[in-house]
Amino acid sequence: MQRLLNQPTAPADNHLRARTAEEERELALLAQFIRHDSVASLAKAIAARSGGSMRAGDLIAAAGLGPNHRES
């Protein structure tokens, strides 16, 4: 059986779907960020959705955005 030239292969198709899903997650995160006035506000909203398993300050620190963060 011959394969047509330029026909995507299954691994390439899977990679494209994974990339599309990643881009959709990034756009959803950007939309959330835009709806909030600050990083702290967004971190509080994410922490609230976690059911108490995360704290806003911990999320900010983990992202390297805390008050002690300095640009290198």
HELIX and SHEET records of a PDB file:
HELIX    1   1 ALA A   10  ARG A   35  1                                  26    
HELIX    2   2 VAL A   39  ARG A   49  1                                  11    
HELIX    3   3 ALA A   56  ALA A   62  1                                   7    
END                                                                             
